[in-house]
Amino acid sequence: MTESSTATVDNKTEAALLTDYLEAQRASLVTTDGSYAVSVHGEIIVGQRVVPYHLVPDEGFLGKTSKWRKLDIGERFALLQERWNDVARAKLEAQLQKCAETVVATAHEYELDPNSALHALIAKYELARVRCTLALDRINAAKGNRAETQRAEKTRDAVNLSLYPESFTVAQGMKRHFIAVLGPTNSGKTHAAMEHLTVAKSGTYLAPLRLLALENYTRLQNSGVAVSLITGEQRKLHPEATHVASTVEMLNPNRVIDVAVIDEIQLLDDPDRGAAWTAAVCGVPANTVYLLGALEAKEAIQSLVKRVGGTLEIRELQRKSPLEMDKQPLGSLKNLKPGDVLIAFSRREVLNWRDQVIAAGFSVSAIYGSLSPEVRQAQAERFINGETQIVVGTDAIGMGLNTPARRVIFTTSNKWDGYAEGMIAAPLAKQIAGRAGRFGEHAAGFVAGLDSYTHKTISALLRQKPEPLPDSGFFVAPNLDYLQQIAKATGESRLHALLELFTKHINVHDEFFLPSNLSDQMEKARWLDTLPLTLADRFTLSLCPVSTKIPLLEQALQGWAKCRANKRVANVLQLDGYAGRNELQFYEDSCKRYAAYAWLAYRMPDTFPDGDMAQMMMQSTSEKIDKLLQVQNTRQRLGKRPEQARRGGGGKFGHRS
């Protein structure tokens, strides 16, 4: 065996060792504050009390993501072992023991309940020393010996989220029955729930994506149900609607219904969007509420339903068709077969692999997150109908697109997380891989990596035992009512400052709820506070789904906000010229711009009167994108002679996104 091949074997072994080591040590890798860290959980004993913890040790940071990205798997494993081992656990537990004993002793002396303070030790993305300080702050606040400014006291009272579920008065006045249907992809979770919803007198389907809302709107419509579609950017209203299909953020907490279906319930654990699922469980006013999602959400659901009230039934499902790893990696694109799905993790890499697959002689559907739902659906339907042979896509196919794929092939096991590349999480790998072998289409599903390293890594991730979602610390985002209460109590009027006050004081007041990630909203709030706008207007504009990372979109939002401030009408404008972007990128950004205008048109129609026109331009631009992808598909295939195509697709591909 050569030195090179020995290194490859070692890398494969180390990748599995890294996964096994984390599982054995009750640990997982997380990204927080732009760095990789090890997050660990366990219990300590204080008297007769078992105190669980889930934290990042003070020395658990493994380095900035840019540094981590440069390490090979062996160096990562060595660094992990150095930072988290038996000695480190003993040190952490001694630190937590001292903190917990102080909390319990103080609670005993002043006849207080220590649970709120001790729950501060469960926060998987945060440092132990920070949470110990918070635990002591909580118990000191409870005994009343910690000096508080009058403003802080009023703010905490205004943000009393211990009563958050009770703020949904309609749902809280009902006797709700929750049915959690949990299982892996392709286990039939959705079927029974949608059958019940279809025959119900009234109901709602709450989706994580506009694409899923549209899909189940069509499903209900085809079953003869009077249904409306309501998303942030789109409305299709039936005059006699008994049902609504919508994105989860569009929940109506005031309309009593018979059945509700809340999809992808495991997204409760998402710091950015989890607040919408918390609100849905707390506030959907339905007699029967279906919660559909992954098995690891079971304990979280039990805890949350216990808090909000109601009965709970749990149904655990198994996958309907087996899912197997191919014995060997794909090796080269010449080994692709019609019906395969090739996975990359960025738009750039999807288009790169698409071109190579076309050069290998296949027709391709391209699916990635920055495409509009309409384009993604159109590209998927071309594959379903046999117009294209291969799908090249990102993890966007993992949710909301039921492609009849026999095999899913990962080009890489790494994904850019906003700071740097890192190994994908096991739940994501399982969700994507689970798209293979759709029941009724194939007897089994198959999974492979493009190269041996990726093949070995994905195999290890699929074997990894899922870590349960935390059973406390559910994310909550502030609504306008909360911010107005804080403003009234403190005299503060700046949106950015009000969001900061909400984030700061929610943690001290209640252990069951945590603030969602408000960084993007707060970034917009900084410049919105410079404009002569009401708090309600600034709050609405701060929620507009526009990425501040795309200059064209951020500039559009700033211009629209100035129109609102100056009491001028903002007309939707068709964009001309590519402005330095390629044609495809230009149309993608334009589609997002029209969608953002449509979003605002539903909320501020006096300033944004061209909502219908924005919808039409969004649709026509989506059609242009779909056609452009197909033209590129045809052009690439015709531009290669057969022998060139074979050379383009027959080699070993070491490049990874």
PyMOL commands that set and color helices and strands:
alter all, ss='L'
color gray80, all
select helices_A, chain A and resi 3-24+65-70+73-83+86-110+115-121+128-143+150-158+161-163+165-167+169-172+189-199+210-222+248-250+265-269+274-283+295-308+333-335+347-359+373-384+395-398+426-433+452-463+480-490+495-509+519-528+535-542+551-565+583-603+611-638+642-650
alter helices_A, ss='H'
color red, helices_A
select strands_A, chain A and resi 27-32+35-46+49-56+61-64+122-127+177-182+203-207+227-230+235-236+243-247+257-262+286-293+311-316+323-325+340-343+364-367+390-393+407-410+414-416+421-423+445-449+474-476+513-515
alter strands_A, ss='S'
color yellow, strands_A
deselect
rebuild
show_as cartoon
